[in-house]
Amino acid sequence: MSELCLLRMGDLRWELGRFGKVVLRGKGSNGRGKKERLVPLINGSRELLDWWVHGPRWEFDDRVNDPMAPLFPSERRRADGSSGFATTDTLRDGLAEAVAAHLPAQTGRLSPHLLRHFAASDLYRNGMDMVAIQEILGHAWLNTTMIYVHVDKTHIEDAWAGAGQRAANRFGSRR
């Protein structure tokens, strides 16, 4: 959540790569200090951020062309009319409200950290390799990423069947 709260308008790099990218500043672990990384705007995040920037964000801060302005501004305006950064508590409260409204069975159970695990698992399930997921999550060690990725109980059988099919396609026509 802190990575989202620190985002500035200038961190959106619409022009980079196929999807655009965002500059994230992670907290770093074990006292290593903040580290910066470019993350692609995949899985609809580009469209969602475009909607946010050109839509509801204006209600909180009108500095969309200022690269230093917060991407997620506080709803409280300063004396000069600008807004500071939304806090992690604000984003957590917003998530809790959205869960209560749209996923009532998950109220009190769905957290940003759980969503991070889900996103990593979903990316893996849909074919993204572990090193790419590691880079997206900002982990220094692949072992940490492996903790975030949860596979289906049929993972081994599915992998075996896929490998068997690829082998049959490759070698089946040779006689």
Beta strands, then each sheet from edge to edge (+ up, - down):
strand 1: 12-13
strand 2: 21-26
strand 3: 35-40
strand 4: 73-77
strand 5: 83-85
sheet 1: 1+ 2- 3+
sheet 2: 4+ 5-
end
